Amino acid sequence: MKTPMLAFALSISGLAVAQTPAPAPAPAPTPTFDRVLDRQVAYLEGQLVPLVEAQPADKFNFVPSGGEFKGVKSFALQARHLAAANYLFAAGILGEKAPVELGGDDGPENLKTQAEIVSFLKGSFVYLHKAMASITEKNVIEPIKAPWGAPATRLSLAVMTVGHGFDHYGQLVVYLRTNGIIPPASRK
């Protein structure tokens, strides 16, 4: 007789525990320009850095050959260009000179290896996060000069950063898939 009563008591206590409400989740931080924009940069970084790291070092200078790929940048040059642009956009937002030598449109020519280029790319995101943290409600649409001299706002440079990054992300995905590599974001 004791065993059925014990089982019944345990099942009733299990229901009581199962019906105990979970603690309320912590409220989300108040959205601010810097937080919203930084979240977008973090998402771009989370997609782009693993993608660049996925290309084997021996294929870093790969350029697709079939179709309409004549004259396109190699995988390495695309990654270097992206990092240089990140630094350029961030410097514009911050109103300062970039903390590293950017070289030309394709970034510093002395960066050749996968490790050097990935390090340059990661550094560009550190600088971008600093730039996003500087954007406030007061300065978000304040007129500034883009690094190339045109009128801009911090918001326009931040949006351009994410758009530019994902444009190249799409191109780099093609390069990976052409080499038989599934991009990290597409893996199960």
PyMOL CGO cylinders between C-alpha atoms (Angstrom):
from pymol import cmd
from pymol.cgo import CYLINDER

trace = [
    CYLINDER, 0.00, 0.00, 0.00, 2.85, 2.40, 0.73, 0.3, 1, 1, 1, 1, 1, 1,
    CYLINDER, 2.85, 2.40, 0.73, 4.35, 2.14, -2.79, 0.3, 1, 1, 1, 1, 1, 1,
    CYLINDER, 4.35, 2.14, -2.79, 1.24, 3.33, -4.68, 0.3, 1, 1, 1, 1, 1, 1,
    CYLINDER, 1.24, 3.33, -4.68, 0.79, 6.19, -2.20, 0.3, 1, 1, 1, 1, 1, 1,
    CYLINDER, 0.79, 6.19, -2.20, 4.43, 7.21, -2.55, 0.3, 1, 1, 1, 1, 1, 1,
    CYLINDER, 4.43, 7.21, -2.55, 4.19, 7.14, -6.36, 0.3, 1, 1, 1, 1, 1, 1,
    CYLINDER, 4.19, 7.14, -6.36, 1.02, 9.23, -6.20, 0.3, 1, 1, 1, 1, 1, 1,
    CYLINDER, 1.02, 9.23, -6.20, 2.62, 11.75, -3.83, 0.3, 1, 1, 1, 1, 1, 1,
    CYLINDER, 2.62, 11.75, -3.83, 5.69, 12.05, -6.07, 0.3, 1, 1, 1, 1, 1, 1,
    CYLINDER, 5.69, 12.05, -6.07, 3.61, 12.55, -9.20, 0.3, 1, 1, 1, 1, 1, 1,
    CYLINDER, 3.61, 12.55, -9.20, 1.53, 15.25, -7.51, 0.3, 1, 1, 1, 1, 1, 1,
    CYLINDER, 1.53, 15.25, -7.51, 4.69, 17.04, -6.32, 0.3, 1, 1, 1, 1, 1, 1,
    CYLINDER, 4.69, 17.04, -6.32, 6.10, 16.78, -9.87, 0.3, 1, 1, 1, 1, 1, 1,
    CYLINDER, 6.10, 16.78, -9.87, 3.00, 18.52, -11.20, 0.3, 1, 1, 1, 1, 1, 1,
    CYLINDER, 3.00, 18.52, -11.20, 3.40, 21.28, -8.64, 0.3, 1, 1, 1, 1, 1, 1,
    CYLINDER, 3.40, 21.28, -8.64, 7.01, 21.83, -9.69, 0.3, 1, 1, 1, 1, 1, 1,
    CYLINDER, 7.01, 21.83, -9.69, 6.08, 21.71, -13.39, 0.3, 1, 1, 1, 1, 1, 1,
    CYLINDER, 6.08, 21.71, -13.39, 3.42, 24.36, -12.84, 0.3, 1, 1, 1, 1, 1, 1,
    CYLINDER, 3.42, 24.36, -12.84, 5.70, 26.73, -10.91, 0.3, 1, 1, 1, 1, 1, 1,
    CYLINDER, 5.70, 26.73, -10.91, 6.18, 29.74, -13.18, 0.3, 1, 1, 1, 1, 1, 1,
    CYLINDER, 6.18, 29.74, -13.18, 9.66, 30.35, -14.49, 0.3, 1, 1, 1, 1, 1, 1,
    CYLINDER, 9.66, 30.35, -14.49, 11.30, 33.54, -13.33, 0.3, 1, 1, 1, 1, 1, 1,
    CYLINDER, 11.30, 33.54, -13.33, 10.62, 36.46, -15.65, 0.3, 1, 1, 1, 1, 1, 1,
    CYLINDER, 10.62, 36.46, -15.65, 13.44, 37.07, -18.13, 0.3, 1, 1, 1, 1, 1, 1,
    CYLINDER, 13.44, 37.07, -18.13, 15.59, 40.11, -17.51, 0.3, 1, 1, 1, 1, 1, 1,
    CYLINDER, 15.59, 40.11, -17.51, 14.33, 43.09, -19.45, 0.3, 1, 1, 1, 1, 1, 1,
    CYLINDER, 14.33, 43.09, -19.45, 16.19, 43.80, -22.67, 0.3, 1, 1, 1, 1, 1, 1,
    CYLINDER, 16.19, 43.80, -22.67, 18.51, 46.78, -22.53, 0.3, 1, 1, 1, 1, 1, 1,
    CYLINDER, 18.51, 46.78, -22.53, 16.96, 49.98, -23.80, 0.3, 1, 1, 1, 1, 1, 1,
    CYLINDER, 16.96, 49.98, -23.80, 17.68, 50.28, -27.52, 0.3, 1, 1, 1, 1, 1, 1,
    CYLINDER, 17.68, 50.28, -27.52, 20.16, 53.02, -28.32, 0.3, 1, 1, 1, 1, 1, 1,
    CYLINDER, 20.16, 53.02, -28.32, 21.78, 53.90, -31.62, 0.3, 1, 1, 1, 1, 1, 1,
    CYLINDER, 21.78, 53.90, -31.62, 25.13, 52.51, -30.58, 0.3, 1, 1, 1, 1, 1, 1,
    CYLINDER, 25.13, 52.51, -30.58, 23.66, 49.20, -29.36, 0.3, 1, 1, 1, 1, 1, 1,
    CYLINDER, 23.66, 49.20, -29.36, 21.48, 48.68, -32.42, 0.3, 1, 1, 1, 1, 1, 1,
    CYLINDER, 21.48, 48.68, -32.42, 24.27, 49.47, -34.87, 0.3, 1, 1, 1, 1, 1, 1,
    CYLINDER, 24.27, 49.47, -34.87, 26.84, 47.48, -32.92, 0.3, 1, 1, 1, 1, 1, 1,
    CYLINDER, 26.84, 47.48, -32.92, 24.54, 44.45, -32.99, 0.3, 1, 1, 1, 1, 1, 1,
    CYLINDER, 24.54, 44.45, -32.99, 24.49, 44.68, -36.79, 0.3, 1, 1, 1, 1, 1, 1,
    CYLINDER, 24.49, 44.68, -36.79, 28.28, 44.91, -36.92, 0.3, 1, 1, 1, 1, 1, 1,
    CYLINDER, 28.28, 44.91, -36.92, 28.54, 41.93, -34.54, 0.3, 1, 1, 1, 1, 1, 1,
    CYLINDER, 28.54, 41.93, -34.54, 26.24, 39.90, -36.80, 0.3, 1, 1, 1, 1, 1, 1,
    CYLINDER, 26.24, 39.90, -36.80, 28.32, 40.80, -39.86, 0.3, 1, 1, 1, 1, 1, 1,
    CYLINDER, 28.32, 40.80, -39.86, 31.48, 39.87, -37.98, 0.3, 1, 1, 1, 1, 1, 1,
    CYLINDER, 31.48, 39.87, -37.98, 29.97, 36.55, -36.89, 0.3, 1, 1, 1, 1, 1, 1,
    CYLINDER, 29.97, 36.55, -36.89, 29.21, 35.67, -40.50, 0.3, 1, 1, 1, 1, 1, 1,
    CYLINDER, 29.21, 35.67, -40.50, 32.28, 37.09, -42.22, 0.3, 1, 1, 1, 1, 1, 1,
    CYLINDER, 32.28, 37.09, -42.22, 35.22, 36.08, -40.03, 0.3, 1, 1, 1, 1, 1, 1,
    CYLINDER, 35.22, 36.08, -40.03, 34.33, 32.34, -39.99, 0.3, 1, 1, 1, 1, 1, 1,
    CYLINDER, 34.33, 32.34, -39.99, 33.74, 32.52, -43.75, 0.3, 1, 1, 1, 1, 1, 1,
    CYLINDER, 33.74, 32.52, -43.75, 37.22, 33.96, -44.39, 0.3, 1, 1, 1, 1, 1, 1,
    CYLINDER, 37.22, 33.96, -44.39, 38.76, 31.46, -41.96, 0.3, 1, 1, 1, 1, 1, 1,
    CYLINDER, 38.76, 31.46, -41.96, 37.04, 28.59, -43.83, 0.3, 1, 1, 1, 1, 1, 1,
    CYLINDER, 37.04, 28.59, -43.83, 39.00, 29.18, -47.04, 0.3, 1, 1, 1, 1, 1, 1,
    CYLINDER, 39.00, 29.18, -47.04, 42.10, 26.95, -46.88, 0.3, 1, 1, 1, 1, 1, 1,
    CYLINDER, 42.10, 26.95, -46.88, 45.40, 28.84, -46.84, 0.3, 1, 1, 1, 1, 1, 1,
    CYLINDER, 45.40, 28.84, -46.84, 46.49, 27.20, -50.10, 0.3, 1, 1, 1, 1, 1, 1,
    CYLINDER, 46.49, 27.20, -50.10, 43.34, 28.58, -51.81, 0.3, 1, 1, 1, 1, 1, 1,
    CYLINDER, 43.34, 28.58, -51.81, 43.53, 32.09, -50.41, 0.3, 1, 1, 1, 1, 1, 1,
    CYLINDER, 43.53, 32.09, -50.41, 44.60, 33.55, -53.75, 0.3, 1, 1, 1, 1, 1, 1,
    CYLINDER, 44.60, 33.55, -53.75, 41.83, 31.72, -55.59, 0.3, 1, 1, 1, 1, 1, 1,
    CYLINDER, 41.83, 31.72, -55.59, 39.94, 33.52, -58.36, 0.3, 1, 1, 1, 1, 1, 1,
    CYLINDER, 39.94, 33.52, -58.36, 36.98, 31.79, -60.06, 0.3, 1, 1, 1, 1, 1, 1,
    CYLINDER, 36.98, 31.79, -60.06, 37.70, 31.06, -63.71, 0.3, 1, 1, 1, 1, 1, 1,
    CYLINDER, 37.70, 31.06, -63.71, 34.38, 30.03, -65.30, 0.3, 1, 1, 1, 1, 1, 1,
    CYLINDER, 34.38, 30.03, -65.30, 31.65, 32.44, -66.29, 0.3, 1, 1, 1, 1, 1, 1,
    CYLINDER, 31.65, 32.44, -66.29, 32.04, 36.21, -65.93, 0.3, 1, 1, 1, 1, 1, 1,
    CYLINDER, 32.04, 36.21, -65.93, 34.90, 36.37, -63.43, 0.3, 1, 1, 1, 1, 1, 1,
    CYLINDER, 34.90, 36.37, -63.43, 37.56, 38.02, -65.58, 0.3, 1, 1, 1, 1, 1, 1,
    CYLINDER, 37.56, 38.02, -65.58, 39.36, 40.71, -63.60, 0.3, 1, 1, 1, 1, 1, 1,
    CYLINDER, 39.36, 40.71, -63.60, 37.77, 40.02, -60.21, 0.3, 1, 1, 1, 1, 1, 1,
    CYLINDER, 37.77, 40.02, -60.21, 39.73, 40.21, -56.97, 0.3, 1, 1, 1, 1, 1, 1,
    CYLINDER, 39.73, 40.21, -56.97, 41.18, 37.05, -55.46, 0.3, 1, 1, 1, 1, 1, 1,
    CYLINDER, 41.18, 37.05, -55.46, 39.67, 35.73, -52.24, 0.3, 1, 1, 1, 1, 1, 1,
    CYLINDER, 39.67, 35.73, -52.24, 42.61, 37.26, -50.31, 0.3, 1, 1, 1, 1, 1, 1,
    CYLINDER, 42.61, 37.26, -50.31, 42.19, 40.66, -51.96, 0.3, 1, 1, 1, 1, 1, 1,
    CYLINDER, 42.19, 40.66, -51.96, 38.46, 40.65, -51.23, 0.3, 1, 1, 1, 1, 1, 1,
    CYLINDER, 38.46, 40.65, -51.23, 39.13, 39.92, -47.55, 0.3, 1, 1, 1, 1, 1, 1,
    CYLINDER, 39.13, 39.92, -47.55, 41.87, 42.57, -47.35, 0.3, 1, 1, 1, 1, 1, 1,
    CYLINDER, 41.87, 42.57, -47.35, 39.65, 45.11, -49.12, 0.3, 1, 1, 1, 1, 1, 1,
    CYLINDER, 39.65, 45.11, -49.12, 36.83, 44.40, -46.68, 0.3, 1, 1, 1, 1, 1, 1,
    CYLINDER, 36.83, 44.40, -46.68, 39.05, 44.92, -43.66, 0.3, 1, 1, 1, 1, 1, 1,
    CYLINDER, 39.05, 44.92, -43.66, 40.52, 48.13, -45.10, 0.3, 1, 1, 1, 1, 1, 1,
    CYLINDER, 40.52, 48.13, -45.10, 37.01, 49.45, -45.80, 0.3, 1, 1, 1, 1, 1, 1,
    CYLINDER, 37.01, 49.45, -45.80, 35.93, 48.58, -42.24, 0.3, 1, 1, 1, 1, 1, 1,
    CYLINDER, 35.93, 48.58, -42.24, 38.83, 50.63, -40.89, 0.3, 1, 1, 1, 1, 1, 1,
    CYLINDER, 38.83, 50.63, -40.89, 38.01, 53.48, -43.28, 0.3, 1, 1, 1, 1, 1, 1,
    CYLINDER, 38.01, 53.48, -43.28, 34.32, 53.58, -42.32, 0.3, 1, 1, 1, 1, 1, 1,
    CYLINDER, 34.32, 53.58, -42.32, 35.14, 53.40, -38.61, 0.3, 1, 1, 1, 1, 1, 1,
    CYLINDER, 35.14, 53.40, -38.61, 37.73, 56.18, -38.90, 0.3, 1, 1, 1, 1, 1, 1,
    CYLINDER, 37.73, 56.18, -38.90, 35.09, 58.33, -40.60, 0.3, 1, 1, 1, 1, 1, 1,
    CYLINDER, 35.09, 58.33, -40.60, 32.57, 57.68, -37.84, 0.3, 1, 1, 1, 1, 1, 1,
    CYLINDER, 32.57, 57.68, -37.84, 35.18, 58.50, -35.19, 0.3, 1, 1, 1, 1, 1, 1,
    CYLINDER, 35.18, 58.50, -35.19, 36.52, 61.52, -37.09, 0.3, 1, 1, 1, 1, 1, 1,
    CYLINDER, 36.52, 61.52, -37.09, 40.09, 60.32, -36.90, 0.3, 1, 1, 1, 1, 1, 1,
    CYLINDER, 40.09, 60.32, -36.90, 42.83, 58.72, -38.96, 0.3, 1, 1, 1, 1, 1, 1,
    CYLINDER, 42.83, 58.72, -38.96, 42.70, 54.92, -39.08, 0.3, 1, 1, 1, 1, 1, 1,
    CYLINDER, 42.70, 54.92, -39.08, 45.04, 53.33, -36.50, 0.3, 1, 1, 1, 1, 1, 1,
    CYLINDER, 45.04, 53.33, -36.50, 46.71, 51.15, -39.13, 0.3, 1, 1, 1, 1, 1, 1,
    CYLINDER, 46.71, 51.15, -39.13, 48.17, 51.76, -42.58, 0.3, 1, 1, 1, 1, 1, 1,
    CYLINDER, 48.17, 51.76, -42.58, 45.39, 50.94, -45.03, 0.3, 1, 1, 1, 1, 1, 1,
    CYLINDER, 45.39, 50.94, -45.03, 47.32, 50.85, -48.28, 0.3, 1, 1, 1, 1, 1, 1,
    CYLINDER, 47.32, 50.85, -48.28, 45.13, 51.22, -51.36, 0.3, 1, 1, 1, 1, 1, 1,
    CYLINDER, 45.13, 51.22, -51.36, 41.66, 49.93, -52.13, 0.3, 1, 1, 1, 1, 1, 1,
    CYLINDER, 41.66, 49.93, -52.13, 42.80, 46.35, -51.46, 0.3, 1, 1, 1, 1, 1, 1,
    CYLINDER, 42.80, 46.35, -51.46, 44.43, 47.06, -48.11, 0.3, 1, 1, 1, 1, 1, 1,
    CYLINDER, 44.43, 47.06, -48.11, 48.10, 46.75, -47.22, 0.3, 1, 1, 1, 1, 1, 1,
    CYLINDER, 48.10, 46.75, -47.22, 50.03, 44.85, -49.89, 0.3, 1, 1, 1, 1, 1, 1,
    CYLINDER, 50.03, 44.85, -49.89, 52.41, 43.38, -47.31, 0.3, 1, 1, 1, 1, 1, 1,
    CYLINDER, 52.41, 43.38, -47.31, 49.58, 41.21, -45.90, 0.3, 1, 1, 1, 1, 1, 1,
    CYLINDER, 49.58, 41.21, -45.90, 49.78, 38.00, -47.89, 0.3, 1, 1, 1, 1, 1, 1,
    CYLINDER, 49.78, 38.00, -47.89, 49.02, 34.98, -45.72, 0.3, 1, 1, 1, 1, 1, 1,
    CYLINDER, 49.02, 34.98, -45.72, 45.70, 33.76, -44.45, 0.3, 1, 1, 1, 1, 1, 1,
    CYLINDER, 45.70, 33.76, -44.45, 46.79, 34.37, -40.85, 0.3, 1, 1, 1, 1, 1, 1,
    CYLINDER, 46.79, 34.37, -40.85, 47.87, 37.97, -41.59, 0.3, 1, 1, 1, 1, 1, 1,
    CYLINDER, 47.87, 37.97, -41.59, 44.66, 38.79, -43.46, 0.3, 1, 1, 1, 1, 1, 1,
    CYLINDER, 44.66, 38.79, -43.46, 42.38, 37.18, -40.87, 0.3, 1, 1, 1, 1, 1, 1,
    CYLINDER, 42.38, 37.18, -40.87, 44.19, 39.13, -38.15, 0.3, 1, 1, 1, 1, 1, 1,
    CYLINDER, 44.19, 39.13, -38.15, 43.75, 42.37, -40.15, 0.3, 1, 1, 1, 1, 1, 1,
    CYLINDER, 43.75, 42.37, -40.15, 40.03, 41.57, -40.61, 0.3, 1, 1, 1, 1, 1, 1,
    CYLINDER, 40.03, 41.57, -40.61, 39.51, 40.83, -36.90, 0.3, 1, 1, 1, 1, 1, 1,
    CYLINDER, 39.51, 40.83, -36.90, 41.30, 44.06, -35.97, 0.3, 1, 1, 1, 1, 1, 1,
    CYLINDER, 41.30, 44.06, -35.97, 38.99, 45.99, -38.30, 0.3, 1, 1, 1, 1, 1, 1,
    CYLINDER, 38.99, 45.99, -38.30, 35.99, 44.68, -36.39, 0.3, 1, 1, 1, 1, 1, 1,
    CYLINDER, 35.99, 44.68, -36.39, 37.50, 45.72, -33.05, 0.3, 1, 1, 1, 1, 1, 1,
    CYLINDER, 37.50, 45.72, -33.05, 37.83, 49.23, -34.47, 0.3, 1, 1, 1, 1, 1, 1,
    CYLINDER, 37.83, 49.23, -34.47, 34.30, 49.12, -35.90, 0.3, 1, 1, 1, 1, 1, 1,
    CYLINDER, 34.30, 49.12, -35.90, 32.89, 48.19, -32.48, 0.3, 1, 1, 1, 1, 1, 1,
    CYLINDER, 32.89, 48.19, -32.48, 34.71, 51.21, -31.02, 0.3, 1, 1, 1, 1, 1, 1,
    CYLINDER, 34.71, 51.21, -31.02, 33.20, 53.40, -33.72, 0.3, 1, 1, 1, 1, 1, 1,
    CYLINDER, 33.20, 53.40, -33.72, 29.66, 52.09, -33.14, 0.3, 1, 1, 1, 1, 1, 1,
    CYLINDER, 29.66, 52.09, -33.14, 30.04, 52.71, -29.39, 0.3, 1, 1, 1, 1, 1, 1,
    CYLINDER, 30.04, 52.71, -29.39, 30.70, 56.39, -30.16, 0.3, 1, 1, 1, 1, 1, 1,
    CYLINDER, 30.70, 56.39, -30.16, 27.35, 56.94, -31.89, 0.3, 1, 1, 1, 1, 1, 1,
    CYLINDER, 27.35, 56.94, -31.89, 24.80, 58.76, -29.77, 0.3, 1, 1, 1, 1, 1, 1,
    CYLINDER, 24.80, 58.76, -29.77, 21.32, 60.17, -30.22, 0.3, 1, 1, 1, 1, 1, 1,
    CYLINDER, 21.32, 60.17, -30.22, 22.93, 63.60, -30.45, 0.3, 1, 1, 1, 1, 1, 1,
    CYLINDER, 22.93, 63.60, -30.45, 25.58, 62.80, -33.11, 0.3, 1, 1, 1, 1, 1, 1,
    CYLINDER, 25.58, 62.80, -33.11, 23.94, 60.04, -35.18, 0.3, 1, 1, 1, 1, 1, 1,
    CYLINDER, 23.94, 60.04, -35.18, 22.82, 62.34, -38.00, 0.3, 1, 1, 1, 1, 1, 1,
    CYLINDER, 22.82, 62.34, -38.00, 25.22, 65.20, -37.38, 0.3, 1, 1, 1, 1, 1, 1,
    CYLINDER, 25.22, 65.20, -37.38, 26.87, 66.19, -40.67, 0.3, 1, 1, 1, 1, 1, 1,
    CYLINDER, 26.87, 66.19, -40.67, 30.41, 64.85, -41.00, 0.3, 1, 1, 1, 1, 1, 1,
    CYLINDER, 30.41, 64.85, -41.00, 32.78, 64.31, -43.88, 0.3, 1, 1, 1, 1, 1, 1,
    CYLINDER, 32.78, 64.31, -43.88, 33.19, 60.77, -45.19, 0.3, 1, 1, 1, 1, 1, 1,
    CYLINDER, 33.19, 60.77, -45.19, 36.83, 59.64, -45.43, 0.3, 1, 1, 1, 1, 1, 1,
    CYLINDER, 36.83, 59.64, -45.43, 36.66, 60.21, -49.19, 0.3, 1, 1, 1, 1, 1, 1,
    CYLINDER, 36.66, 60.21, -49.19, 35.47, 63.80, -48.70, 0.3, 1, 1, 1, 1, 1, 1,
    CYLINDER, 35.47, 63.80, -48.70, 31.74, 63.56, -49.41, 0.3, 1, 1, 1, 1, 1, 1,
    CYLINDER, 31.74, 63.56, -49.41, 29.15, 64.77, -46.90, 0.3, 1, 1, 1, 1, 1, 1,
    CYLINDER, 29.15, 64.77, -46.90, 27.88, 61.99, -44.65, 0.3, 1, 1, 1, 1, 1, 1,
    CYLINDER, 27.88, 61.99, -44.65, 26.49, 61.15, -41.22, 0.3, 1, 1, 1, 1, 1, 1,
    CYLINDER, 26.49, 61.15, -41.22, 27.64, 58.57, -38.73, 0.3, 1, 1, 1, 1, 1, 1,
    CYLINDER, 27.64, 58.57, -38.73, 24.44, 56.66, -39.41, 0.3, 1, 1, 1, 1, 1, 1,
    CYLINDER, 24.44, 56.66, -39.41, 25.07, 56.58, -43.16, 0.3, 1, 1, 1, 1, 1, 1,
    CYLINDER, 25.07, 56.58, -43.16, 28.64, 55.30, -42.66, 0.3, 1, 1, 1, 1, 1, 1,
    CYLINDER, 28.64, 55.30, -42.66, 27.43, 52.65, -40.19, 0.3, 1, 1, 1, 1, 1, 1,
    CYLINDER, 27.43, 52.65, -40.19, 24.74, 51.45, -42.60, 0.3, 1, 1, 1, 1, 1, 1,
    CYLINDER, 24.74, 51.45, -42.60, 27.22, 51.51, -45.48, 0.3, 1, 1, 1, 1, 1, 1,
    CYLINDER, 27.22, 51.51, -45.48, 29.64, 49.39, -43.42, 0.3, 1, 1, 1, 1, 1, 1,
    CYLINDER, 29.64, 49.39, -43.42, 27.12, 46.58, -42.96, 0.3, 1, 1, 1, 1, 1, 1,
    CYLINDER, 27.12, 46.58, -42.96, 25.83, 46.75, -46.53, 0.3, 1, 1, 1, 1, 1, 1,
    CYLINDER, 25.83, 46.75, -46.53, 29.34, 46.73, -47.98, 0.3, 1, 1, 1, 1, 1, 1,
    CYLINDER, 29.34, 46.73, -47.98, 30.35, 43.83, -45.74, 0.3, 1, 1, 1, 1, 1, 1,
    CYLINDER, 30.35, 43.83, -45.74, 27.42, 41.67, -46.79, 0.3, 1, 1, 1, 1, 1, 1,
    CYLINDER, 27.42, 41.67, -46.79, 27.98, 42.52, -50.44, 0.3, 1, 1, 1, 1, 1, 1,
    CYLINDER, 27.98, 42.52, -50.44, 31.45, 41.02, -50.20, 0.3, 1, 1, 1, 1, 1, 1,
    CYLINDER, 31.45, 41.02, -50.20, 30.17, 38.19, -48.00, 0.3, 1, 1, 1, 1, 1, 1,
    CYLINDER, 30.17, 38.19, -48.00, 27.97, 37.10, -50.91, 0.3, 1, 1, 1, 1, 1, 1,
    CYLINDER, 27.97, 37.10, -50.91, 30.92, 37.20, -53.29, 0.3, 1, 1, 1, 1, 1, 1,
    CYLINDER, 30.92, 37.20, -53.29, 33.14, 35.22, -50.93, 0.3, 1, 1, 1, 1, 1, 1,
    CYLINDER, 33.14, 35.22, -50.93, 30.43, 32.58, -50.52, 0.3, 1, 1, 1, 1, 1, 1,
    CYLINDER, 30.43, 32.58, -50.52, 30.65, 31.97, -54.27, 0.3, 1, 1, 1, 1, 1, 1,
    CYLINDER, 30.65, 31.97, -54.27, 34.43, 31.59, -54.00, 0.3, 1, 1, 1, 1, 1, 1,
    CYLINDER, 34.43, 31.59, -54.00, 34.08, 29.02, -51.20, 0.3, 1, 1, 1, 1, 1, 1,
    CYLINDER, 34.08, 29.02, -51.20, 31.36, 27.04, -52.92, 0.3, 1, 1, 1, 1, 1, 1,
    CYLINDER, 31.36, 27.04, -52.92, 33.37, 27.04, -56.17, 0.3, 1, 1, 1, 1, 1, 1,
    CYLINDER, 33.37, 27.04, -56.17, 36.08, 25.30, -54.14, 0.3, 1, 1, 1, 1, 1, 1,
    CYLINDER, 36.08, 25.30, -54.14, 33.61, 22.75, -52.77, 0.3, 1, 1, 1, 1, 1, 1,
    CYLINDER, 33.61, 22.75, -52.77, 33.44, 24.34, -49.32, 0.3, 1, 1, 1, 1, 1, 1,
    CYLINDER, 33.44, 24.34, -49.32, 30.11, 24.88, -47.60, 0.3, 1, 1, 1, 1, 1, 1,
    CYLINDER, 30.11, 24.88, -47.60, 30.13, 28.29, -45.88, 0.3, 1, 1, 1, 1, 1, 1,
    CYLINDER, 30.13, 28.29, -45.88, 30.03, 28.00, -42.07, 0.3, 1, 1, 1, 1, 1, 1,
    CYLINDER, 30.03, 28.00, -42.07, 26.64, 29.76, -41.86, 0.3, 1, 1, 1, 1, 1, 1,
    CYLINDER, 26.64, 29.76, -41.86, 25.12, 27.16, -44.20, 0.3, 1, 1, 1, 1, 1, 1,
    CYLINDER, 25.12, 27.16, -44.20, 26.36, 24.13, -42.29, 0.3, 1, 1, 1, 1, 1, 1,
    CYLINDER, 26.36, 24.13, -42.29, 23.92, 22.19, -40.14, 0.3, 1, 1, 1, 1, 1, 1,
]
cmd.load_cgo(trace, "trace")
